[in-house]
Amino acid sequence: MKRNYTSFIVVLILLIVLNAISGSIYQRFDLTKDSRYTVSKETEKVLEQAYKPILIDVFLDGELPGEFRKLKLETGQFLEELAAIHPNLKYDFINPIDDASQQEAEQITAQLAKSGVKGAVATVQEGGKSTKVTIFPYALILYDGKTTAVPLLKTVARATAEERVNSSIQQLEYQFADGLRKASQEKTKTVAFLRDSGSLSDLKIGDFIKSIQEYYRAAPFGIEFLRTSDSIQPQQVLESLNKFDLVVDPKPTEAYSETKKYILDQYLMQGGKLLLAVDPVIMENDSLSNQEAKAYPLPRKLNLDDMLFRYGLRLNNGLVKDLQHAPIALATGQGRNTQYEAYAWPYYPISKSSLDTSATAQFITKNLEGVKFEYTGTIDTLKNGIKKTILLSTSSKTEVLTLPALVSLAEIGQEINPETYNRSHLPLAVLAEGSFTSAYKNRVKPVNLKANLDQGKNAAIVLIADGDILKNQVDRGQAQELGYDMRTGQLYGNKEFLMNTVNYLLDDTGLIKLRNKDIKVPFLDSKKIIDQKFKWQLINVVLPLLLVAGFGFVFMWLRKRKYAV
């Protein structure tokens, strides 16, 4: 008896010690192959910097289609991981229009839309019947009095609902980390948009500017104004420009002056970053709006060739046609009866990547939707000791027209001769990094600048052979989402590519890592579920009962046999 009492005391002491240790040591184990539930260091860093309470409302509740129930489950499991890291993070799943009348639901939907939460109609399949329901695939983050909407459903062109949800689950960590960062962190990096040389208007790049402003401070900047104001001194302009971490020139249409080139050159020598989206070809869809529906593209003279050549880059003004292309939408009918029909248009190349297998290229372009170009030229890279990374290129079937050339809408519907598409993988977007040599080394300088540098610090240029890659469509005076074609309903990867590029140039690589996270989510085949419903009901309901009954029968038989007289 004494021995049993001692054993009980030892076991009790061990349990108390283990409980105390488990309370002070915290460890979770992710046994999934793709580390689905392992929060990245980038997200942990965002959580550490968000030291105030975080409240998250997720609008995925109530009657949901099967694929959205999967999204809800994955979202809940991920938020559980975030809450385990951040002690003051609370989350809840709600249906904002649950038990609401139609009028109340409309009011709630309108109020949510003001916060950036948009409703969507989904179909619930149950017992062979279809029911339409309104869902809100968003979360709202409340931090320090600021509300940030987090989209949970990613738009993927020409994808099934399951493919969209799978892609959305891959982006869960990025979306929440991105939303937390917007809500909790101050903007430190600055971006200058050049507003001279006939660049695209603010409205035509409105969505890109808005996307930039969510992460960085952005402001317009003019260098060519030097030519019209004697009160502006070149040295002052350069000093002001040096305060920006990145300079963007969105589709210049007028030739650069030597003064502008020299100031940009010295900005680069000081370690600046440039994003130049340049059209080497003069061609717009408006040019086809004539009785003949014909246009003759011409080379665009921007006075950039000598500067780019010194940096190891060259813009080619041949017009690209590609077998991998986007459609053009043409209007039919008049007035209210106007409709748009899509036609194959090889002058709109689509690119997702290049043959460049370097880590940098994969880092920026991984998991991209196709990026749409319009009437683009190509880029040559020259050997000069500067590291070049080809980010985007044409497909393996490309034709380049020598200018001037004829472009006609009569080409629509004509049979394409693949033999003329005998070029392949021509660069469309190139990143150049390193210590550049000044384009004005051993040359007469157009203006006097202090501390002129002939050899620069580490800097970077991204050259894109199409300025329209930054351009969004406009509807009723409102900028549409960059990459979205209102007339065909397709969404291209232009914004994601540009934001990846900007993040990389500004050393903000954590967001790109999260965007590139790969997760494979298995889904059930809904057709098989309906066809094999009865079979699996038998397996899951009847078979366990038969097994229990069989086990009971055998047990009773053995018992009777054992104790039979």
N, C-alpha and C positions, 0 to 999 in steps of 0.2 A: 504493500500500500504506500509506504514511504517512497519507494522507487518510482511508482506511478506519479505521485505528487511532484517529485523532483523533475521528472520528464515534462510534466505539464508546465511547470514554472519556466523551464528552459525554452520550450516552444513559445510560450507567451512573450518572453523577453526577446526572442528572435523576431517575432512578428512585430513587436513595437519598434525594434531597431530598423527592420526593413521598411516599415511605414514611414519612419522619420527620414530615412535615406531617400525613399521615393518622393517624398515631399520636397526635398531640396535639390534633387537631380531631375532635370527634365530632358527627355529624349524621345523623338518620334522616328519611326523607321519607314522609309518609302521603298517598298519592294517591287514597284512597277518597273518594267523594262525601260520606259522612256522618262523615268523620274518625274511623273506627272504631278505628284504632290510635293515635290521639293521646291521650296520657294528660293528663287535665285538671290544672289548677293545684291544685285541691283535693286530688287524689290525690298529686301531687308534694309538697304541703305535709305530708301524713301521712307519706310516705316519708322526708322530711327530718327529721322529729321522731323517727322510729324509727331511732335511730343504732346499735342493736345488730343482730347477725345475725338474719335472718329465714329460717325453714325452712318450706316449704309442701309438704304431701303432697296430691295430687289423686287421688281414688279413681275416676277415669274411665279405665279401661284394660281390656284383655281383649276379650271378645266383646260388642259393643255394637250396639244398633239404629242405623240410618243417621242419624237425627236426633241421637242422642247422640254419634255420631262427629263430627258437625258441632260440637256443643257442646264436645267435647274439643279439636278443632282450634282453635276460637276462644279457648278458655281458655288453651291453650298459647301462642298468638300474643300474647295479652294479657299473660301472665306474662313472656314474653320482653321485652316493653316495660318492665315493672316492673323486671326484672333489669338492663336496660340503664341504668336510672336509679339503682337502689340496688345498689352493688357487692357487698353482703353478703347479697343475696337469692338463695336457692337453692330450686329446685322440682323435683318429681319426680312422674311419673304411675305409680300402682301399682294393682293389683287385690288388695285385702286378703284375698280368699278364693281366690286362684289356687292350684291344686294342693292345696287343703285338703279333708279328708274332711268328710262331712256334720256330724259332731259338732264338728270343729274350726271349721267355718264358722259353726255356731250360737254357739259361744263367742266367736268374733271379732266376730260381729254384735252380740251382747249387750254386749261391751266397747266397741265403737264407739258403741252407743246411749247409753252413760253419758257419752260425750264430745259428745253432740248430733248424731251421725251416724246417720241412719236409712236402712235399706235399702229398696229399692223393686223390685217385679217389673216387668220390661219384656219386650216381645215382639220377637224378632229374626226378620225376614222374609228368607228366602234361598231362591231357586229355587222359590217358591210354597209353601214350608214355614214353619211358625211354631214357634219355640222360646222357652220361657220362661227368662229369666235374671234373676239378682239383681244389681242395680247400686246403687252408693252415690254419688248425685250431690252430693257434698260435697268440700270441701277442709279440711284441718286446718292452721292457722297456729300454729307454735311460735315464741314470742318471749319471751325473758327468763324461761324456765321456765314460761310460761303458754300453755295450749293453747286456741285459739278455733276453733269449727266455723263454716264458711262454706257456706251452702246455695247450690248452683249451679243448681238447678231451681226455678223460680218456680211456685207454684200459681196457676192461672188458671181461674176458673169456666167450665164448659161450653166448654172449648177442646180442640182436637186436640193430639196430641203435638208436631206441628211448630209449632203456635202457642205452646205452652208453652215449647219450646226457643227459639223466636225471641224471646219475651218474656224468657227467662232470659239470652240473649246480650246483650240491651239492658241488663240489670241487672248484668252481670259486673263492670264497674268499680266500681259502687256496692257490690256485695257484698264485694269484696276490700278496698276502701278502708274500708268499715264494719268488717270483721273486723280489719284492721290497726289501726284507730283504737281499737277495744275492747281490743286486746291491748297497745297501746303508750302510750296517753294517759291521764293522770289526769283524774278527773272534777272539774270546777270549778264548774259551775252547780248550783243547788239548786232542788228542787220541793217544795212543801208540798201535801199532800192533806188537805183539811178533813174531819174525822171527826165533825162535829157536825151538827145539823139533820136527822138521820135519813138521812144519805147512804148510798150503796151500801157494803156491807161489803167488807173487803179481799179476800175470796175471789171476790166477784162482779166485782171489777175487778183480779183478780190478774194477768192477763196484761198489762194496761196498765201496772200498777205495775212488773212485771218488765221490760217493754220500756223504760220510763223509766229504770230503774236500770242498764240496760246503757250508758247515756250520761251520766246525771246522778245526783247524790245526791238521794234522796227521803226524806221523813219525814212522819208524820202530824202534824196540827195541829188544835187545838180553840180556837175563840173563844167559843162559847156556854158553855164551862165557867166563864166569868166569873160567870154567874148562880148557880152553885152553890158558889162558893168565894170567900169574902171576902178570902182571902189573895192572890188574883191581882189585880194592878192593871192597868187598861186600857193605861196607858202602857207597861208592861213587855210586854204582849201585842203591841202595835204594834211596839215595838222588835225583838222576836223575829221577828215576821212580816216586817219589812223586810230581814231577813237572807236571805230566800228570793227567788230571781229570778222564780219563777212560783208562783201559787196556783191549785190546781184544786179545784173543788167538784163532786163526782160525784153528781148527782141528789139534791139536798136535797128532803126531803118535809115538813119542818116549817118554819113561818114564821120568817124572820130576825127577830131582835130588833133594836131600833134601835142598840144598842151594837155588835152584829156588823156591821151595815151601815156605821156610822160608821167603825169600824176598817178595814174593807175600802176604804171611800171614801178614807181618808187614806193607806192603803197605795198606792192607785192615784195619789193626788196626788203621792206621792214617786217616781213613775216605775215602779211595779210593773206586773206583767202578770197578767191574770186569765183563766182558762178556766172558764166557767160552763156546765155541761151541765145544763139545767133542764127539768123536765117541767111544763108549764103545765096538763096534763090528768091527772086521776086515773083511770088505766085500766091494768090488768094482765091477762094471760091467765088468771090465777087467778080473776079476777072472772067468767069464763065457766064456771067449774067448778061449775055448779049444775044442778038438774034441768031447768030451762028453757033452759040454755045462753045466757043473756041477761045483759047488763050495761048500766048507765047511767053513762057517763063524766061526771065533774063537773069544774068548774074547780078548780085547785089554788091556794090562797091562800098565797103565799110572802112577802108584804110586800116585794116587790122593785120594784113598778111605779114608785114615785116616783124611786128611785135610777136605774133604767135609763132612765126618761124624761129625766132631766137629762143623761144620757150620749148621748141621741139614739137610744135603742132602746126597743122595746115588744114584750112577749110577748103573743101572741094565743092564747086558750084554745079556739079552734075546732078540732075534730078533723079531721085531714086524711085524705082518701081519694084514691088516685092510681091511674091506669090503668097506670102503670109501678111495679110492686110486686113484693115477694118473697112466696113461699108460706108458709102456716102448716102445721105438721106436727101431725096429730092421731093419737092412739093408737087402734088397733083390736086386739081380742083381749085376753086377760088373762094375767097371770103370764109364763111363759117364751114364750108364744105372742104376746106383745105386739109389734106392728109399727106403724110410723108411715107415714102416707100424707100427701103434700103437696097442699095445695089453694090456689088463688088467693085472696089476702087483701089487698084494697086498703088496709087499715089499716097495711100495712108498706111505706111508700114507699121507692123506690130512687132515689138521686141520685148522679151522678158529677161534676156541675159546675153552673154557673149561666149566666145570660146575661151576667154580668159579664166583660167582655173585658180588664180591667185586667191589668197584668203580675203583680200580687200574686196575683190569683185564679188565673191560669193557672199561676203558680209553685207554688202549694200543691196544686192539684187535677189537674194534668196527669198523664196515664197512670194515673189511678185506676181500680180496679175499682169497681163500684157500692157505695155506702155505704147500709147498711140502717138505717132508722128504724122505731120501733115506737110507734104511737099518739101521734103527734107533733102539736104545734101549729105556729104560724108566727111570724115575726118581722116587725115593721114598722121601717123606718129613718126617722128624723126629721131634718130639717135643723137643724143647730146648729153648723156649722163644723168638726165632727169628720169625718175621712175614714172612709167606710164601704165595705167590700168584701164583697159577697155571695159567699160561698164555695160554698155548696150551696143548691139550690132544688128545688122540685117540678117535675114535667114540665109539658108544655103542656096536659095534661088532668087537672085537679084539682078535687075537690069538698071543701068545708069544711062540716062539720056544726056547727050551733049547739048548744051545751050547755045543759041536759042533752039527750042524744040516746040512741037505742037502738042497741046493738051486739049482734048475734045471730049465732051460728054457722049459723043457718038461711039466712043470706045466701050461704053456700057453694053453688055450683052455680047460683045464680040468674043470669039474664041481666042483664048490666050495660047500663044506659042511658047511652050516651056524652053525651047532651045535658045530663045533670045535672052532668057534669064540665066546667063552664064557666069555671073559674079556671085560671090558668097561671103558672108560674115564681114561686111564692111562696117567699120566703126561709126556709131552715131553719137555716142557720149563717151568722153575720155576724161579720166582723172590724171593730172600731172602733179607730182609732189617732189619737193627737194629744194636745193639752194639754186635759185635761178640766176642766170646772168642777165644783166640789164639790157633791154633792147636798145638803149641809148649809149652803151659803152663805146668809146672811141668815136662818138658822133657829136655834132653840135647840138646843144640842148635848146629846146624851144623857149624855155623860161629858166630863170635862176631859182634853184631850190637849195636850201641849206643841207649840209651833210648828205650830198648825193652819193648813192651807193652803186657801184658797178657789179658787185657780187652780193646777192641777198642772203638773208636768213632763211631758215626752213619755212616754206610757204606752200600753197596748193592752189590749183586752178581746176575747175570742172568746166569743160567746153562741151556744149551740146549743139548739134548741127540743125536745130530747129527751135525757133523762139516760141512756136505755138504749143510746145509741150507744157508751158506754164499757163496757157490761156484757158479760162473757163467759159462756158456759154452763159448768156444773159437772157433772162426771161422777165419781162415786165419791169425792167430796171433793177432786177435782183440777180446777183452773181450766183450761179449754180455751182454744185460741187465740182471741183477740179477732176477731170477724167470722166465725168458723166455726160453722155450724149442724150439729150432730151428726146431727140427724134427717133432714135433706134432703141432707147432704153438700156443701152449697154454701159457698163462702168469699167473704165480702164485703170491701170495702175499708176497713172501719172503722178498723183499726189503722194502715194506711198513711196515711189522712187525718189521724188524730189525731197521729201521729208527725210528719208534715209540718207540722202546725199548731204543735206544741210546738217543733220545730226552728226554725220561723220566729219564734215569740215570743221564743225565747232567742238570736236572732241567729246560729243555727247553720245557715246557709243552704247551706253546701257540700254537705251530704248530700242536700238536696232537688235541687240541680242535677244531682247524679250520678243520682238516681232518675229524673229527667226526660230523660235522654239518649236520643235516638232513633237506633236502628240498624235497618236493614232487611236481613234475611238471606234470600237466595233458597234455596229448597229444590227438589229434583227431585220430579217427580210419580211416586210409587211405582207407580201403576197403569200409567202410560205406560212405565215402565222394564220392567215384566213384558210388556206387550203388544208393545213395540217392541224387545225384547231382541235378537232375531236380526238385525234391520235394522241396529242400531248396532254389533253385533259384526262384520257384514260391512264397515261403513264404517270401523271402527277397526282391523280386522285384515287383511281381504282387500284393501280398496282401496289402502292404502299399498304392499302387495306388488305389485299390478298396476301402480301408478304407477312403482315402481322397475324392474319388468320392462320396462315400456314405454320408460322412459328408456334402459335398457340396450340394447334393440333398436334404438332410433333412433340411439344413439351408435355402435353397431357398424355399422349401415347406412351412416352418414355416413363412418365410418373406412374401410370397404371401398371406398366410392365415391371417396374422396379418393386412396387409394393404388392403385386399380385400374390395371392396365397397358393 
